[in-house]
Each structure stands twice: as C-alpha cells, then as structure tokens.
Amino acid sequence: MKQFISANDVTNINALVSKALAYKANPFLDKQLGANKRIGLLFLNPSLRTRLSTQVAAQNLGMEPIVFNVDKEGWALEFTEGAIMNGTTVEHIKDAAPILGNYFDILCIRTFPGLVNQQDDYSEKIINQFIQYAGVPVVSLESATLHPLQSLTDIITIQESIALNSALQSKRPKVVLTWAPHIKSIPQCVSNSFSQWMNAWGEADFVITHPVGYELSTEFTKGAIIAHQQDEALKDADFVYVKNWSSYEQYGQVLCKDEQWMLNNKKLALTNDAKVMHCLPVRRNVELSDEILDGPNSLVTKQASNRVWAAQSVLASILEAQKK
C-alpha cells in the first residue's frame, strides 16, 4: 500500500480486516516494524478518536508520532496555484509539504469540507496537494469527501460481529445506512466513505435510506439500493448505521430536521435484531436515542475502539511496502 485515501487504495479489504483483527489479538505483534520511523499527524480540524487511535496504532508499531494542529498552531496555508499571497494566508502548500515530507516517513492529514463550494470540496484540493508535494505516503484522517479509516473500522466491526453470530454466518447480511436528523449542516464524508467501502467489499446487501433531497453522489453509492421510506428499509436489517449528512445537490443545505427519522427501539423492532452503529460524536436524542445507545444492540463503543486496529493495519501495510 503506497497511500491510504479511499477504498481504491486497498486491493483486498478482507485481508486488511484480518490484519487488523490480528493486531487486536496481539497489539505488539510488529512492534519493531516502525522502529526509527516518524509519523506526522496534521490536523486542520478537531479530532478525538482519529487522533488518539492513530497515535496508539503508530506507537504499537514502534513509530514516533508527532501531532501538529495546523488550524491553531501553524501558519495559514495557501492551496491555490499561482496565488498572489497578499491576504490572510502566509505559507503555500508547495513550500510546506516538501519540508514535512523530509521530517516524516508517513504524513497523515485531517481536513473537512467548507460545505460552500461543491466543486472545491469534491476536487479534494487540500489532501491531493499534500500527496503531490510531500513525497512520502499520505494517510487520510478524513478529507473533504471521505473518511477511509472510519469505514475500514466499520467493516472490521461488522465482520467481527458476524463471526460471533452463527445465524449471520449462514446468510448474506443486510446493512442499512440511515440518515438521521441533526441541528446543523454536516459533511457527507462518513456516509460517502461507508457507501464506497460497502460497495467495494460486496459481501452484504446494502441499502441507503434518507429523505428526498439527501441523495449522495452516485460516485460513492452506485451499487446500493436507495430508499426514501425508512421503515421499509429497516425491515430485516442485520446492521443499521446511523449518520446525518447535509444535501449534496443543494450543497451543504439542511433540507429536513424530521425527528421521526431518529432511530429508537420501536424502529429497531422492524429489523432482524440489528446491531446499531455510529461513528461518533453523536448528539444523543437528536441523531440516536439513549435507549439505543445504552442498549444491548449498540456497537458504538466497540466500533470506536476498533479505530486503533484499523489504523495499525493501514500503517503496517505502508511500512511493509516501504521495506520492499
């Protein structure tokens, strides 16, 4: 693996999942793999699980992680080619990224979309310029359109749950991604990414349900069943992934705040006793009810804990490729 930006960078998802679960069973299995290597974690936006899990994963492999909050501690970066830098930006990515590439063996970037200009966000201008100029492998800690480490974690969690349930092992599971209400405009990154990975994985019946107007880009959803009636979509589901996102077509807009879309035990009763997932952070009793989050069907804590093993499997794959 040369970089990790999307599902397209992975040749065998199941093999990567197996690698992650091996690290979960033995976190220090490859504790010398990253010896004398440095990993830079650059955050242009806040993070909790992504930041900490990647640090733990790097240390498990013997790497030295260094975290830098660009949005608070660094110069304002310019990403426009040919920019006349007489405004608020102080340093161009063409000058900063090559230096970072000299400091680190792997560079991890976290950035969010502006949710103003769809073309700018979906061009992935920021992370692509780090890739272009850094000269070292780049790992996405979330970008303007995707969150691949989260999606790998999600498939790890689904496969782990299937392995513990003999009834699920004898069937093709049904996985439903359901839109949920929120108080503000939320990016499509997690939903895009989960859709992309589920379709690439190809080992489940995948349904996306949301109100009219919340269709995601077909670049990521092609292959999934799209449904606008949540109750119908939830029938016989084995896994339900709950996530809010803003409109893609009416870019960044909140078109609906219908509280009836929040998952609760009444709706869960429509499913095949489905396990419920959410990437966190979650606004309780807005996106997901307390009764779900605190109930026996919630995989949320396990899902978040698996972030370490997802990151470790990716970093190990990149380190192994560097040694070849």
Phi and psi in degrees as GROMACS dihedral restraints (atoms count N, CA, C in turn):
[ dihedral_restraints ]
;  ai    aj    ak    al  type     phi  dphi    fc
    3     4     5     6     1   -92.3    20    10
    4     5     6     7     1   -29.1    20    10
    6     7     8     9     1  -157.1    20    10
    7     8     9    10     1   174.3    20    10
    9    10    11    12     1  -142.9    20    10
   10    11    12    13     1    93.7    20    10
   12    13    14    15     1  -117.8    20    10
   13    14    15    16     1   -31.0    20    10
   15    16    17    18     1  -157.4    20    10
   16    17    18    19     1   179.9    20    10
   18    19    20    21     1   -61.6    20    10
   19    20    21    22     1   -23.2    20    10
   21    22    23    24     1   -67.0    20    10
   22    23    24    25     1   -15.4    20    10
   24    25    26    27     1   -87.1    20    10
   25    26    27    28     1    -2.4    20    10
   27    28    29    30     1  -111.8    20    10
   28    29    30    31     1   124.6    20    10
   30    31    32    33     1   -84.5    20    10
   31    32    33    34     1   -27.5    20    10
   33    34    35    36     1  -144.8    20    10
   34    35    36    37     1    99.6    20    10
   36    37    38    39     1   -63.2    20    10
   37    38    39    40     1   -43.0    20    10
   39    40    41    42     1   -63.0    20    10
   40    41    42    43     1   -36.8    20    10
   42    43    44    45     1   -65.8    20    10
   43    44    45    46     1   -37.9    20    10
   45    46    47    48     1   -69.0    20    10
   46    47    48    49     1   -37.8    20    10
   48    49    50    51     1   -62.8    20    10
   49    50    51    52     1   -44.8    20    10
   51    52    53    54     1   -60.7    20    10
   52    53    54    55     1   -39.2    20    10
   54    55    56    57     1   -62.8    20    10
   55    56    57    58     1   -43.4    20    10
   57    58    59    60     1   -62.4    20    10
   58    59    60    61     1   -43.1    20    10
   60    61    62    63     1   -69.8    20    10
   61    62    63    64     1   -28.8    20    10
   63    64    65    66     1   -66.5    20    10
   64    65    66    67     1   -38.5    20    10
   66    67    68    69     1   -69.3    20    10
   67    68    69    70     1   -33.4    20    10
   69    70    71    72     1   -63.8    20    10
   70    71    72    73     1   -37.9    20    10
   72    73    74    75     1   -73.0    20    10
   73    74    75    76     1   -28.9    20    10
   75    76    77    78     1  -147.8    20    10
   76    77    78    79     1    85.5    20    10
   78    79    80    81     1   -57.3    20    10
   79    80    81    82     1   -28.7    20    10
   81    82    83    84     1  -105.5    20    10
   82    83    84    85     1    26.8    20    10
   84    85    86    87     1   -56.3    20    10
   85    86    87    88     1   -38.2    20    10
   87    88    89    90     1  -123.2    20    10
   88    89    90    91     1    48.8    20    10
   90    91    92    93     1   -67.7    20    10
   91    92    93    94     1   -13.2    20    10
   93    94    95    96     1  -100.8    20    10
   94    95    96    97     1    -5.3    20    10
   96    97    98    99     1   -59.8    20    10
   97    98    99   100     1   -38.2    20    10
   99   100   101   102     1  -104.3    20    10
  100   101   102   103     1    18.0    20    10
  102   103   104   105     1   -59.0    20    10
  103   104   105   106     1   135.0    20    10
  105   106   107   108     1    66.1    20    10
  106   107   108   109     1    22.2    20    10
  108   109   110   111     1  -114.9    20    10
  109   110   111   112     1   145.2    20    10
  111   112   113   114     1  -115.0    20    10
  112   113   114   115     1   141.6    20    10
  114   115   116   117     1  -120.9    20    10
  115   116   117   118     1   129.6    20    10
  117   118   119   120     1  -100.8    20    10
  118   119   120   121     1   127.3    20    10
  120   121   122   123     1  -111.0    20    10
  121   122   123   124     1   107.4    20    10
  123   124   125   126     1  -105.3    20    10
  124   125   126   127     1   124.4    20    10
  126   127   128   129     1  -116.0    20    10
  127   128   129   130     1   115.6    20    10
  129   130   131   132     1   -92.1    20    10
  130   131   132   133     1    -5.2    20    10
  132   133   134   135     1  -146.7    20    10
  133   134   135   136     1   161.7    20    10
  135   136   137   138     1   -65.2    20    10
  136   137   138   139     1   159.0    20    10
  138   139   140   141     1  -160.0    20    10
  139   140   141   142     1   150.4    20    10
  141   142   143   144     1  -122.4    20    10
  142   143   144   145     1   -73.0    20    10
  144   145   146   147     1   -64.4    20    10
  145   146   147   148     1   -43.8    20    10
  147   148   149   150     1   -62.4    20    10
  148   149   150   151     1   -44.3    20    10
  150   151   152   153     1   -64.8    20    10
  151   152   153   154     1   -53.2    20    10
  153   154   155   156     1   -70.1    20    10
  154   155   156   157     1   -40.3    20    10
  156   157   158   159     1   -66.4    20    10
  157   158   159   160     1   -36.8    20    10
  159   160   161   162     1   -70.6    20    10
  160   161   162   163     1   -36.6    20    10
  162   163   164   165     1   -62.2    20    10
  163   164   165   166     1   -46.7    20    10
  165   166   167   168     1   -61.8    20    10
  166   167   168   169     1   -44.5    20    10
  168   169   170   171     1   -59.9    20    10
  169   170   171   172     1   -44.3    20    10
  171   172   173   174     1   -62.9    20    10
  172   173   174   175     1   -42.6    20    10
  174   175   176   177     1   -67.2    20    10
  175   176   177   178     1   -34.8    20    10
  177   178   179   180     1   -60.7    20    10
  178   179   180   181     1   -27.6    20    10
  180   181   182   183     1   -94.8    20    10
  181   182   183   184     1     4.4    20    10
  183   184   185   186     1    86.4    20    10
  184   185   186   187     1     8.6    20    10
  186   187   188   189     1   -84.0    20    10
  187   188   189   190     1   158.2    20    10
  189   190   191   192     1  -101.4    20    10
  190   191   192   193     1   110.1    20    10
  192   193   194   195     1   -88.8    20    10
  193   194   195   196     1   137.8    20    10
  195   196   197   198     1  -125.4    20    10
  196   197   198   199     1   125.2    20    10
  198   199   200   201     1  -105.2    20    10
  199   200   201   202     1   135.4    20    10
  201   202   203   204     1  -135.8    20    10
  202   203   204   205     1   120.9    20    10
  204   205   206   207     1   -88.6    20    10
  205   206   207   208     1    93.2    20    10
  207   208   209   210     1   -60.6    20    10
  208   209   210   211     1   -36.8    20    10
  210   211   212   213     1   -69.4    20    10
  211   212   213   214     1   -19.1    20    10
  213   214   215   216     1  -116.8    20    10
  214   215   216   217     1   -30.3    20    10
  216   217   218   219     1  -112.0    20    10
  217   218   219   220     1   -15.1    20    10
  219   220   221   222     1  -110.2    20    10
  220   221   222   223     1   177.5    20    10
  222   223   224   225     1   -72.5    20    10
  223   224   225   226     1   150.3    20    10
  225   226   227   228     1   -67.5    20    10
  226   227   228   229     1   123.5    20    10
  228   229   230   231     1   -90.1    20    10
  229   230   231   232     1   144.3    20    10
  231   232   233   234     1  -105.5    20    10
  232   233   234   235     1   134.1    20    10
  234   235   236   237     1  -118.2    20    10
  235   236   237   238     1    -2.6    20    10
  237   238   239   240     1   -87.0    20    10
  238   239   240   241     1   127.8    20    10
  240   241   242   243     1   -66.1    20    10
  241   242   243   244     1   133.5    20    10
  243   244   245   246     1    72.6    20    10
  244   245   246   247     1    17.1    20    10
  246   247   248   249     1   -64.3    20    10
  247   248   249   250     1   140.4    20    10
  249   250   251   252     1   -90.7    20    10
  250   251   252   253     1   106.0    20    10
  252   253   254   255     1   -87.3    20    10
  253   254   255   256     1    67.1    20    10
  255   256   257   258     1  -110.8    20    10
  256   257   258   259     1    22.7    20    10
  258   259   260   261     1  -116.6    20    10
  259   260   261   262     1  -133.2    20    10
  261   262   263   264     1   -87.8    20    10
  262   263   264   265     1   -19.1    20    10
  264   265   266   267     1   -79.3    20    10
  265   266   267   268     1   145.2    20    10
  267   268   269   270     1  -115.4    20    10
  268   269   270   271     1   -31.2    20    10
  270   271   272   273     1  -136.2    20    10
  271   272   273   274     1   134.7    20    10
  273   274   275   276     1   -85.5    20    10
  274   275   276   277     1   145.7    20    10
  276   277   278   279     1   -58.7    20    10
  277   278   279   280     1   -30.7    20    10
  279   280   281   282     1   -64.2    20    10
  280   281   282   283     1   -24.9    20    10
  282   283   284   285     1   -92.5    20    10
  283   284   285   286     1   -35.9    20    10
  285   286   287   288     1   -78.8    20    10
  286   287   288   289     1   -45.6    20    10
  288   289   290   291     1   -62.5    20    10
  289   290   291   292     1   -43.2    20    10
  291   292   293   294     1   -62.0    20    10
  292   293   294   295     1   -32.6    20    10
  294   295   296   297     1   -69.0    20    10
  295   296   297   298     1   -43.2    20    10
  297   298   299   300     1   -61.2    20    10
  298   299   300   301     1   -36.1    20    10
  300   301   302   303     1   -64.3    20    10
  301   302   303   304     1   -28.5    20    10
  303   304   305   306     1   -79.3    20    10
  304   305   306   307     1   -25.1    20    10
  306   307   308   309     1   -80.2    20    10
  307   308   309   310     1   -33.2    20    10
  309   310   311   312     1  -124.4    20    10
  310   311   312   313     1   154.1    20    10
  312   313   314   315     1   -87.6    20    10
  313   314   315   316     1   -29.7    20    10
  315   316   317   318     1  -136.4    20    10
  316   317   318   319     1   138.5    20    10
  318   319   320   321     1  -119.5    20    10
  319   320   321   322     1   125.1    20    10
  321   322   323   324     1  -111.2    20    10
  322   323   324   325     1   134.8    20    10
  324   325   326   327     1  -125.1    20    10
  325   326   327   328     1   135.3    20    10
  327   328   329   330     1  -123.1    20    10
  328   329   330   331     1   120.9    20    10
  330   331   332   333     1  -146.2    20    10
  331   332   333   334     1   157.9    20    10
  333   334   335   336     1  -117.8    20    10
  334   335   336   337     1   163.7    20    10
  336   337   338   339     1   -75.6    20    10
  337   338   339   340     1   156.8    20    10
  339   340   341   342     1   -80.1    20    10
  340   341   342   343     1   -20.4    20    10
  342   343   344   345     1    59.3    20    10
  343   344   345   346     1    28.2    20    10
  345   346   347   348     1  -115.9    20    10
  346   347   348   349     1   -50.2    20    10
  348   349   350   351     1  -114.5    20    10
  349   350   351   352     1   106.6    20    10
  351   352   353   354     1   -60.4    20    10
  352   353   354   355     1   -41.9    20    10
  354   355   356   357     1   -61.7    20    10
  355   356   357   358     1   -44.4    20    10
  357   358   359   360     1   -62.1    20    10
  358   359   360   361     1   -46.9    20    10
  360   361   362   363     1   -64.3    20    10
  361   362   363   364     1   -46.9    20    10
  363   364   365   366     1   -79.5    20    10
  364   365   366   367     1    -5.7    20    10
  366   367   368   369     1   -80.4    20    10
  367   368   369   370     1   -11.8    20    10
  369   370   371   372     1    52.5    20    10
  370   371   372   373     1    45.8    20    10
  372   373   374   375     1   -58.4    20    10
  373   374   375   376     1   -41.0    20    10
  375   376   377   378     1   -70.1    20    10
  376   377   378   379     1   -55.6    20    10
  378   379   380   381     1   -68.5    20    10
  379   380   381   382     1   -32.4    20    10
  381   382   383   384     1   -66.3    20    10
  382   383   384   385     1   -30.6    20    10
  384   385   386   387     1   -76.8    20    10
  385   386   387   388     1   -30.8    20    10
  387   388   389   390     1   -63.4    20    10
  388   389   390   391     1   -43.0    20    10
  390   391   392   393     1   -61.3    20    10
  391   392   393   394     1   -43.2    20    10
  393   394   395   396     1   -65.2    20    10
  394   395   396   397     1   -39.2    20    10
  396   397   398   399     1  -107.6    20    10
  397   398   399   400     1   -16.8    20    10
  399   400   401   402     1   -75.3    20    10
  400   401   402   403     1   -36.5    20    10
  402   403   404   405     1    78.7    20    10
  403   404   405   406     1     7.7    20    10
  405   406   407   408     1  -132.1    20    10
  406   407   408   409     1   163.4    20    10
  408   409   410   411     1   -57.5    20    10
  409   410   411   412     1   138.2    20    10
  411   412   413   414     1  -114.4    20    10
  412   413   414   415     1   134.6    20    10
  414   415   416   417     1  -115.1    20    10
  415   416   417   418     1   130.0    20    10
  417   418   419   420     1   -80.6    20    10
  418   419   420   421     1   123.2    20    10
  420   421   422   423     1   -98.0    20    10
  421   422   423   424     1    13.7    20    10
  423   424   425   426     1   126.1    20    10
  424   425   426   427     1   135.6    20    10
  426   427   428   429     1  -123.0    20    10
  427   428   429   430     1  -165.8    20    10
  429   430   431   432     1   -68.1    20    10
  430   431   432   433     1   -26.5    20    10
  432   433   434   435     1  -124.4    20    10
  433   434   435   436     1   -15.7    20    10
  435   436   437   438     1  -140.2    20    10
  436   437   438   439     1   158.1    20    10
  438   439   440   441     1  -137.9    20    10
  439   440   441   442     1    76.0    20    10
  441   442   443   444     1   -66.1    20    10
  442   443   444   445     1   -34.6    20    10
  444   445   446   447     1   -64.0    20    10
  445   446   447   448     1   -37.1    20    10
  447   448   449   450     1   -64.8    20    10
  448   449   450   451     1   -43.4    20    10
  450   451   452   453     1   -67.6    20    10
  451   452   453   454     1   -39.4    20    10
  453   454   455   456     1   -60.9    20    10
  454   455   456   457     1   -43.5    20    10
  456   457   458   459     1   -57.1    20    10
  457   458   459   460     1   -41.4    20    10
  459   460   461   462     1   -62.9    20    10
  460   461   462   463     1   -42.8    20    10
  462   463   464   465     1   -70.3    20    10
  463   464   465   466     1   -36.7    20    10
  465   466   467   468     1   -56.5    20    10
  466   467   468   469     1   -46.8    20    10
  468   469   470   471     1   -66.1    20    10
  469   470   471   472     1   -40.6    20    10
  471   472   473   474     1   -63.6    20    10
  472   473   474   475     1   -47.9    20    10
  474   475   476   477     1   -64.0    20    10
  475   476   477   478     1   -38.6    20    10
  477   478   479   480     1   -62.4    20    10
  478   479   480   481     1   -41.1    20    10
  480   481   482   483     1   -68.6    20    10
  481   482   483   484     1   -38.8    20    10
  483   484   485   486     1   -62.0    20    10
  484   485   486   487     1   -40.4    20    10
  486   487   488   489     1   -63.4    20    10
  487   488   489   490     1   -23.2    20    10
  489   490   491   492     1   -94.9    20    10
  490   491   492   493     1    -0.4    20    10
  492   493   494   495     1  -130.0    20    10
  493   494   495   496     1   103.6    20    10
  495   496   497   498     1   -61.5    20    10
  496   497   498   499     1   -31.9    20    10
  498   499   500   501     1   -64.6    20    10
  499   500   501   502     1   -35.9    20    10
  501   502   503   504     1   -75.5    20    10
  502   503   504   505     1   -23.1    20    10
  504   505   506   507     1   -71.9    20    10
  505   506   507   508     1   -20.2    20    10
  507   508   509   510     1   -99.3    20    10
  508   509   510   511     1    12.1    20    10
  510   511   512   513     1  -145.1    20    10
  511   512   513   514     1   168.5    20    10
  513   514   515   516     1   -88.7    20    10
  514   515   516   517     1   114.1    20    10
  516   517   518   519     1   -67.9    20    10
  517   518   519   520     1   151.4    20    10
  519   520   521   522     1  -102.8    20    10
  520   521   522   523     1   123.5    20    10
  522   523   524   525     1  -117.4    20    10
  523   524   525   526     1   127.1    20    10
  525   526   527   528     1  -117.1    20    10
  526   527   528   529     1   126.0    20    10
  528   529   530   531     1   -97.2    20    10
  529   530   531   532     1   117.3    20    10
  531   532   533   534     1  -116.2    20    10
  532   533   534   535     1   133.0    20    10
  534   535   536   537     1   -63.8    20    10
  535   536   537   538     1   147.9    20    10
  537   538   539   540     1  -134.2    20    10
  538   539   540   541     1   153.8    20    10
  540   541   542   543     1   -69.7    20    10
  541   542   543   544     1   159.3    20    10
  543   544   545   546     1  -154.5    20    10
  544   545   546   547     1   163.5    20    10
  546   547   548   549     1   -88.4    20    10
  547   548   549   550     1   -10.6    20    10
  549   550   551   552     1  -146.4    20    10
  550   551   552   553     1   177.8    20    10
  552   553   554   555     1   -76.4    20    10
  553   554   555   556     1   124.3    20    10
  555   556   557   558     1  -118.1    20    10
  556   557   558   559     1   141.1    20    10
  558   559   560   561     1   -61.9    20    10
  559   560   561   562     1   164.6    20    10
  561   562   563   564     1   -90.7    20    10
  562   563   564   565     1     1.4    20    10
  564   565   566   567     1   -52.2    20    10
  565   566   567   568     1   -55.3    20    10
  567   568   569   570     1   -64.0    20    10
  568   569   570   571     1   -42.5    20    10
  570   571   572   573     1   -68.5    20    10
  571   572   573   574     1   -43.3    20    10
  573   574   575   576     1   -55.9    20    10
  574   575   576   577     1   -49.1    20    10
  576   577   578   579     1   -66.6    20    10
  577   578   579   580     1   -46.3    20    10
  579   580   581   582     1   -60.0    20    10
  580   581   582   583     1   -40.5    20    10
  582   583   584   585     1   -63.3    20    10
  583   584   585   586     1   -46.5    20    10
  585   586   587   588     1   -59.2    20    10
  586   587   588   589     1   -46.2    20    10
  588   589   590   591     1   -70.0    20    10
  589   590   591   592     1   -39.1    20    10
  591   592   593   594     1   -63.6    20    10
  592   593   594   595     1   -42.2    20    10
  594   595   596   597     1   -68.4    20    10
  595   596   597   598     1   -37.5    20    10
  597   598   599   600     1   -69.4    20    10
  598   599   600   601     1   -37.4    20    10
  600   601   602   603     1   -64.6    20    10
  601   602   603   604     1   -49.5    20    10
  603   604   605   606     1    71.2    20    10
  604   605   606   607     1    18.4    20    10
  606   607   608   609     1  -113.7    20    10
  607   608   609   610     1    23.4    20    10
  609   610   611   612     1  -149.2    20    10
  610   611   612   613     1   155.9    20    10
  612   613   614   615     1   -81.5    20    10
  613   614   615   616     1   117.0    20    10
  615   616   617   618     1  -111.4    20    10
  616   617   618   619     1   123.9    20    10
  618   619   620   621     1  -123.7    20    10
  619   620   621   622     1   136.0    20    10
  621   622   623   624     1  -114.7    20    10
  622   623   624   625     1   126.7    20    10
  624   625   626   627     1  -123.8    20    10
  625   626   627   628     1   136.2    20    10
  627   628   629   630     1  -164.5    20    10
  628   629   630   631     1   161.9    20    10
  630   631   632   633     1   -65.8    20    10
  631   632   633   634     1   159.0    20    10
  633   634   635   636     1   -57.9    20    10
  634   635   636   637     1   135.4    20    10
  636   637   638   639     1   101.8    20    10
  637   638   639   640     1    -6.5    20    10
  639   640   641   642     1  -109.7    20    10
  640   641   642   643     1    24.2    20    10
  642   643   644   645     1   -61.0    20    10
  643   644   645   646     1   132.9    20    10
  645   646   647   648     1   -84.6    20    10
  646   647   648   649     1   170.2    20    10
  648   649   650   651     1   -62.1    20    10
  649   650   651   652     1   132.2    20    10
  651   652   653   654     1   -65.7    20    10
  652   653   654   655     1   -15.5    20    10
  654   655   656   657     1   -55.2    20    10
  655   656   657   658     1   -32.4    20    10
  657   658   659   660     1  -106.1    20    10
  658   659   660   661     1   -24.3    20    10
  660   661   662   663     1   -99.6    20    10
  661   662   663   664     1    -9.1    20    10
  663   664   665   666     1   -55.8    20    10
  664   665   666   667     1   124.1    20    10
  666   667   668   669     1   110.5    20    10
  667   668   669   670     1   -19.1    20    10
  669   670   671   672     1   -89.3    20    10
  670   671   672   673     1   156.0    20    10
  672   673   674   675     1   -87.0    20    10
  673   674   675   676     1   130.9    20    10
  675   676   677   678     1  -107.0    20    10
  676   677   678   679     1   128.9    20    10
  678   679   680   681     1  -134.2    20    10
  679   680   681   682     1   140.3    20    10
  681   682   683   684     1  -101.5    20    10
  682   683   684   685     1    -5.9    20    10
  684   685   686   687     1  -105.1    20    10
  685   686   687   688     1   105.5    20    10
  687   688   689   690     1   -60.2    20    10
  688   689   690   691     1   -44.0    20    10
  690   691   692   693     1   -59.8    20    10
  691   692   693   694     1   -41.0    20    10
  693   694   695   696     1   -65.3    20    10
  694   695   696   697     1   -41.9    20    10
  696   697   698   699     1   -64.8    20    10
  697   698   699   700     1   -35.1    20    10
  699   700   701   702     1   -75.3    20    10
  700   701   702   703     1   -16.5    20    10
  702   703   704   705     1   -58.2    20    10
  703   704   705   706     1   125.9    20    10
  705   706   707   708     1    65.5    20    10
  706   707   708   709     1    17.2    20    10
  708   709   710   711     1   -68.8    20    10
  709   710   711   712     1   142.0    20    10
  711   712   713   714     1   -97.0    20    10
  712   713   714   715     1   -28.3    20    10
  714   715   716   717     1  -138.1    20    10
  715   716   717   718     1   137.6    20    10
  717   718   719   720     1  -125.2    20    10
  718   719   720   721     1   120.0    20    10
  720   721   722   723     1  -102.6    20    10
  721   722   723   724     1   119.8    20    10
  723   724   725   726     1  -101.7    20    10
  724   725   726   727     1   128.6    20    10
  726   727   728   729     1  -161.2    20    10
  727   728   729   730     1   139.2    20    10
  729   730   731   732     1   -90.4    20    10
  730   731   732   733     1   152.0    20    10
  732   733   734   735     1  -153.9    20    10
  733   734   735   736     1   153.9    20    10
  735   736   737   738     1   -84.5    20    10
  736   737   738   739     1   172.4    20    10
  738   739   740   741     1   -67.1    20    10
  739   740   741   742     1   139.7    20    10
  741   742   743   744     1   -87.3    20    10
  742   743   744   745     1   -45.9    20    10
  744   745   746   747     1   -68.7    20    10
  745   746   747   748     1   -47.7    20    10
  747   748   749   750     1   -96.2    20    10
  748   749   750   751     1    77.2    20    10
  750   751   752   753     1   -54.0    20    10
  751   752   753   754     1   124.2    20    10
  753   754   755   756     1    78.4    20    10
  754   755   756   757     1    -1.3    20    10
  756   757   758   759     1   -85.3    20    10
  757   758   759   760     1   150.2    20    10
  759   760   761   762     1   -96.1    20    10
  760   761   762   763     1   111.5    20    10
  762   763   764   765     1   -98.2    20    10
  763   764   765   766     1   -16.1    20    10
  765   766   767   768     1  -153.4    20    10
  766   767   768   769     1   139.3    20    10
  768   769   770   771     1  -128.5    20    10
  769   770   771   772     1    31.3    20    10
  771   772   773   774     1   -60.8    20    10
  772   773   774   775     1   111.9    20    10
  774   775   776   777     1   -64.6    20    10
  775   776   777   778     1   -18.4    20    10
  777   778   779   780     1   -66.7    20    10
  778   779   780   781     1   -13.7    20    10
  780   781   782   783     1   -84.8    20    10
  781   782   783   784     1    -7.0    20    10
  783   784   785   786     1   -69.8    20    10
  784   785   786   787     1   131.8    20    10
  786   787   788   789     1   -75.3    20    10
  787   788   789   790     1   133.6    20    10
  789   790   791   792     1  -139.9    20    10
  790   791   792   793     1  -178.7    20    10
  792   793   794   795     1   -65.5    20    10
  793   794   795   796     1   -30.6    20    10
  795   796   797   798     1   -62.7    20    10
  796   797   798   799     1   -42.5    20    10
  798   799   800   801     1   -73.8    20    10
  799   800   801   802     1   -33.2    20    10
  801   802   803   804     1   -63.4    20    10
  802   803   804   805     1   -27.6    20    10
  804   805   806   807     1   -66.0    20    10
  805   806   807   808     1   -16.5    20    10
  807   808   809   810     1   -76.7    20    10
  808   809   810   811     1   -17.3    20    10
  810   811   812   813     1   -91.6    20    10
  811   812   813   814     1   178.7    20    10
  813   814   815   816     1   -88.0    20    10
  814   815   816   817     1    59.2    20    10
  816   817   818   819     1    50.8    20    10
  817   818   819   820     1    48.1    20    10
  819   820   821   822     1   -64.1    20    10
  820   821   822   823     1   145.4    20    10
  822   823   824   825     1   -81.1    20    10
  823   824   825   826     1   142.1    20    10
  825   826   827   828     1  -111.9    20    10
  826   827   828   829     1   136.4    20    10
  828   829   830   831     1  -126.2    20    10
  829   830   831   832     1   151.4    20    10
  831   832   833   834     1  -157.2    20    10
  832   833   834   835     1   144.3    20    10
  834   835   836   837     1   -78.8    20    10
  835   836   837   838     1   -17.4    20    10
  837   838   839   840     1    64.5    20    10
  838   839   840   841     1   149.2    20    10
  840   841   842   843     1   -70.2    20    10
  841   842   843   844     1   154.9    20    10
  843   844   845   846     1  -125.6    20    10
  844   845   846   847     1   137.5    20    10
  846   847   848   849     1   -88.5    20    10
  847   848   849   850     1   104.0    20    10
  849   850   851   852     1   -62.1    20    10
  850   851   852   853     1   138.0    20    10
  852   853   854   855     1    64.8    20    10
  853   854   855   856     1    17.4    20    10
  855   856   857   858     1  -121.0    20    10
  856   857   858   859     1   -60.9    20    10
  858   859   860   861     1   -83.0    20    10
  859   860   861   862     1   -44.4    20    10
  861   862   863   864     1  -139.9    20    10
  862   863   864   865     1   141.4    20    10
  864   865   866   867     1   -77.7    20    10
  865   866   867   868     1   153.1    20    10
  867   868   869   870     1   -55.2    20    10
  868   869   870   871     1   -40.5    20    10
  870   871   872   873     1   -63.0    20    10
  871   872   873   874     1   -29.9    20    10
  873   874   875   876     1   -78.5    20    10
  874   875   876   877     1   -51.3    20    10
  876   877   878   879     1   -61.9    20    10
  877   878   879   880     1   -35.4    20    10
  879   880   881   882     1   -96.6    20    10
  880   881   882   883     1     3.3    20    10
  882   883   884   885     1   -94.0    20    10
  883   884   885   886     1   176.4    20    10
  885   886   887   888     1   -71.5    20    10
  886   887   888   889     1   -15.6    20    10
  888   889   890   891     1   -90.4    20    10
  889   890   891   892     1    -5.2    20    10
  891   892   893   894     1   -77.2    20    10
  892   893   894   895     1   129.1    20    10
  894   895   896   897     1  -105.0    20    10
  895   896   897   898     1     9.8    20    10
  897   898   899   900     1   -59.7    20    10
  898   899   900   901     1   -45.3    20    10
  900   901   902   903     1   -67.2    20    10
  901   902   903   904     1   -45.1    20    10
  903   904   905   906     1   -61.6    20    10
  904   905   906   907     1   -41.9    20    10
  906   907   908   909     1   -58.1    20    10
  907   908   909   910     1   -49.1    20    10
  909   910   911   912     1   -65.8    20    10
  910   911   912   913     1   -37.0    20    10
  912   913   914   915     1   -65.6    20    10
  913   914   915   916     1   -32.3    20    10
  915   916   917   918     1   -71.7    20    10
  916   917   918   919     1    -6.8    20    10
  918   919   920   921     1   -59.0    20    10
  919   920   921   922     1   -34.7    20    10
  921   922   923   924     1   -60.1    20    10
  922   923   924   925     1   -46.4    20    10
  924   925   926   927     1   -74.6    20    10
  925   926   927   928     1   -31.2    20    10
  927   928   929   930     1   -62.7    20    10
  928   929   930   931     1   -49.5    20    10
  930   931   932   933     1   -63.0    20    10
  931   932   933   934     1   -40.8    20    10
  933   934   935   936     1   -65.2    20    10
  934   935   936   937     1   -39.0    20    10
  936   937   938   939     1   -66.4    20    10
  937   938   939   940     1   -37.1    20    10
  939   940   941   942     1   -69.5    20    10
  940   941   942   943     1   -48.7    20    10
  942   943   944   945     1   -62.0    20    10
  943   944   945   946     1   -40.8    20    10
  945   946   947   948     1   -63.2    20    10
  946   947   948   949     1   -40.1    20    10
  948   949   950   951     1   -63.8    20    10
  949   950   951   952     1   -38.4    20    10
  951   952   953   954     1   -69.9    20    10
  952   953   954   955     1   -43.2    20    10
  954   955   956   957     1   -61.9    20    10
  955   956   957   958     1   -40.9    20    10
  957   958   959   960     1   -64.0    20    10
  958   959   960   961     1   -38.6    20    10
  960   961   962   963     1   -66.5    20    10
  961   962   963   964     1   -33.6    20    10
  963   964   965   966     1   -68.1    20    10
  964   965   966   967     1   -27.7    20    10
  966   967   968   969     1   -79.3    20    10
  967   968   969   970     1   -16.2    20    10
